[in-house]
Amino acid sequence: MKILVIGASGRVGSDLVKQLLADDHQVVGTTRQEKKLFDVDSYTQLNLDITASKDAIQSQIADDIDAAYFVAGSGGTSVLEVDLHGAVKTMQAVQDKGITRYIMLSTVFSLDTSKWDSAAITNLKDYYICKHYADQWLVNDSTLDYTIVQAGALKEQAGTGNITVNDPNAGGNTIADVATTLVAVLNASNTSKQVFSMRNGDTPIKEAVASL
């Protein structure tokens, strides 16, 4: 497949691209960095500004993209421009291009506001509000074949290969395991129009995804 990864230079994005390339996909990665992130023929790079207009974003996306990932993030700054408005504009752009498969990396409990009283989420309230409404737009206002993967706190540790899905309690995730889960949902038909949370756990990733 030819896959667009929006946010290829991020912590999850770079690991995701590595895994997609290892699976022999062609990847178009977006980043504001000038240096090419991966020096292989199957990887090309796009300097995509998601704070630009929807039409400007759309004009840079190739017609032959098979699937798009959104793994970009503001890092806590410009959350409205990036995590909300930027994300929705990419959904609109790929939808208008006729690309149907769209995989969103979100955050645990983004759509469940009853869980927002915890101190960890209270400290990230603006971010959570942005992710909430971006995810709502994807689910309720787009025609995309979406999957939303809601990950908990990211940990820079070695991947375990095991996760738990849809646990009522939040938990941490190694970056590698999040990337592997994102790859696993790409061709899993049971993840179409699905939203699920994940944390490190005891179930092999492919098995956990198959159980959805």
C-alpha positions as CSV (number, residue, x, y, z in Angstrom):
1,M,0.0,0.0,0.0
2,K,0.9,3.6,-0.3
3,I,0.4,5.2,3.1
4,L,0.4,8.8,4.3
5,V,1.7,9.3,7.8
6,I,0.9,12.7,9.1
7,G,3.4,13.4,11.9
8,A,6.2,11.1,10.7
9,S,8.9,12.8,12.8
10,G,7.1,12.4,16.2
11,R,7.9,9.7,18.7
12,V,5.1,7.4,17.6
13,G,5.3,8.5,14.0
14,S,8.9,7.6,13.4
15,D,8.4,4.1,14.9
16,L,5.2,3.7,12.8
17,V,7.0,4.6,9.6
18,K,9.8,2.1,10.4
19,Q,7.3,-0.7,10.9
20,L,5.3,0.2,7.7
21,L,8.5,0.2,5.7
22,A,9.6,-3.1,7.2
23,D,6.2,-4.5,5.9
24,D,7.1,-3.3,2.4
25,H,4.6,-0.5,2.2
26,Q,5.4,2.8,0.5
27,V,5.3,5.6,3.0
28,V,4.8,9.4,2.5
29,G,5.7,11.0,5.7
30,T,4.9,14.6,6.7
31,T,7.2,16.7,8.8
32,R,8.4,20.2,9.0
33,Q,12.0,19.0,9.2
34,E,14.1,19.5,6.1
35,K,16.3,16.4,6.4
36,K,14.8,13.2,5.0
37,L,13.9,11.0,7.9
38,F,14.4,7.6,6.2
39,D,17.0,7.1,3.4
40,V,15.2,4.4,1.5
41,D,13.5,4.5,-1.9
42,S,10.1,3.4,-0.5
43,Y,10.0,6.5,1.7
44,T,9.2,10.1,0.5
45,Q,8.7,13.2,2.5
46,L,6.2,16.0,2.5
47,N,6.6,19.4,4.2
48,L,2.9,19.6,5.2
49,D,1.7,22.5,7.3
50,I,-1.6,21.4,8.8
51,T,-2.3,24.9,10.1
52,A,-2.7,25.9,6.4
53,S,-6.1,25.9,4.7
54,K,-7.8,22.7,3.9
55,D,-7.4,23.3,0.2
56,A,-3.6,23.9,0.6
57,I,-3.3,20.6,2.6
58,Q,-5.4,18.7,0.0
59,S,-3.3,20.0,-2.9
60,Q,-0.2,18.4,-1.5
61,I,-1.7,14.9,-1.0
62,A,-1.1,12.5,-3.9
63,D,-4.1,10.9,-5.6
64,D,-2.8,7.4,-5.2
65,I,-2.7,7.2,-1.3
66,D,-4.4,4.1,0.0
67,A,-4.6,5.0,3.7
68,A,-3.7,7.9,6.0
69,Y,-2.6,7.9,9.6
70,F,-2.8,11.0,11.8
71,V,-0.1,10.7,14.6
72,A,0.8,14.4,14.7
73,G,0.6,16.5,17.9
74,S,1.2,19.9,19.1
75,G,3.1,18.8,22.2
76,G,0.9,21.0,24.3
77,T,1.3,24.2,22.3
78,S,-1.2,25.4,19.6
79,V,-3.6,22.6,20.5
80,L,-6.5,24.3,18.7
81,E,-4.5,24.8,15.5
82,V,-3.0,21.3,15.4
83,D,-4.8,18.8,17.6
84,L,-8.3,20.1,16.7
85,H,-8.5,22.2,13.6
86,G,-5.4,20.7,11.9
87,A,-6.6,17.2,12.5
88,V,-10.1,17.9,11.1
89,K,-8.7,19.6,8.0
90,T,-6.6,16.5,7.2
91,M,-9.8,14.4,7.5
92,Q,-11.6,16.7,5.2
93,A,-8.7,16.8,2.7
94,V,-8.2,13.0,2.5
95,Q,-12.0,12.5,2.3
96,D,-12.3,15.0,-0.6
97,K,-9.4,13.2,-2.3
98,G,-11.4,10.0,-2.2
99,I,-9.1,8.3,0.3
100,T,-11.3,6.3,2.6
101,R,-9.1,4.6,5.2
102,Y,-8.1,6.9,8.1
103,I,-6.4,5.9,11.3
104,M,-6.3,8.3,14.2
105,L,-4.0,8.1,17.2
106,S,-5.9,9.7,20.0
107,T,-5.8,9.7,23.8
108,V,-7.4,7.4,26.3
109,F,-11.0,8.5,27.3
110,S,-11.0,11.3,24.7
111,L,-14.7,10.6,24.1
112,D,-15.7,9.7,27.6
113,T,-15.9,13.0,29.5
114,S,-17.0,11.2,32.7
115,K,-13.4,10.1,33.1
116,W,-12.0,13.6,33.0
117,D,-12.0,14.3,36.7
118,S,-8.6,12.6,37.3
119,A,-5.7,14.8,38.0
120,A,-3.7,13.5,35.1
121,I,-6.5,14.6,32.6
122,T,-7.3,17.8,34.4
123,N,-3.7,19.0,33.8
124,L,-4.3,18.3,30.1
125,K,-7.8,19.7,29.8
126,D,-7.3,21.9,26.7
127,Y,-5.6,19.0,24.9
128,Y,-8.4,16.6,25.8
129,I,-11.1,19.1,24.7
130,C,-9.4,19.3,21.3
131,K,-9.0,15.6,20.9
132,H,-12.6,15.1,22.0
133,Y,-14.0,17.3,19.3
134,A,-11.6,16.1,16.6
135,D,-12.6,12.5,17.3
136,Q,-16.3,13.5,17.4
137,W,-15.9,15.0,13.9
138,L,-14.2,11.9,12.6
139,V,-17.0,9.6,14.0
140,N,-20.0,11.7,13.4
141,D,-19.3,14.1,10.4
142,S,-16.9,12.2,8.1
143,T,-17.6,9.4,5.7
144,L,-14.2,7.9,6.4
145,D,-13.4,4.3,7.2
146,Y,-11.8,5.3,10.5
147,T,-10.2,3.6,13.4
148,I,-9.4,5.6,16.5
149,V,-6.7,4.2,18.8
150,Q,-6.8,5.8,22.2
151,A,-3.4,5.4,23.9
152,G,-2.6,6.2,27.4
153,A,0.7,7.9,28.6
154,L,3.6,7.1,26.2
155,K,6.7,5.5,27.7
156,E,10.1,5.4,26.1
157,Q,10.8,1.8,27.0
158,A,11.3,-1.4,25.0
159,G,8.1,-2.7,23.4
160,T,6.5,-5.7,25.1
161,G,4.3,-6.9,22.2
162,N,1.4,-7.2,24.5
163,I,-1.5,-4.9,25.3
164,T,-4.9,-4.8,26.9
165,V,-7.8,-3.1,25.0
166,N,-10.8,-1.3,26.4
167,D,-9.7,-1.5,30.0
168,P,-11.8,0.8,32.2
169,N,-8.6,1.9,33.9
170,A,-6.0,4.0,32.0
171,G,-2.4,2.7,31.8
172,G,0.9,3.5,30.1
173,N,2.0,2.4,26.7
174,T,5.4,1.8,25.2
175,I,5.8,3.8,22.0
176,A,6.8,0.7,20.0
177,D,3.6,-1.1,21.2
178,V,1.5,1.9,20.1
179,A,3.1,1.9,16.7
180,T,2.7,-1.9,16.3
181,T,-1.0,-1.6,17.2
182,L,-1.4,1.1,14.6
183,V,0.1,-1.1,12.0
184,A,-2.1,-4.1,13.1
185,V,-5.3,-2.2,12.6
186,L,-4.4,-1.2,9.0
187,N,-5.9,-4.2,7.3
188,A,-8.0,-5.6,10.1
189,S,-11.6,-5.3,8.8
190,N,-13.0,-5.7,12.3
191,T,-11.5,-2.3,13.3
192,S,-13.5,-0.4,10.7
193,K,-15.6,2.4,12.4
194,Q,-14.1,1.4,15.7
195,V,-12.8,3.3,18.7
196,F,-10.8,1.5,21.3
197,S,-8.4,2.2,24.1
198,M,-5.1,0.4,24.7
199,R,-2.5,0.1,27.4
200,N,0.4,-2.3,28.0
201,G,-1.0,-5.7,29.1
202,D,-0.9,-9.4,28.6
203,T,-2.4,-10.1,25.2
204,P,-0.3,-10.3,22.0
205,I,-1.1,-7.2,19.9
206,K,-2.5,-9.1,16.9
207,E,-4.7,-11.2,19.1
208,A,-6.0,-8.1,21.0
209,V,-6.8,-6.3,17.8
210,A,-8.6,-9.4,16.4
211,S,-10.7,-9.5,19.5
212,L,-12.3,-6.1,18.9
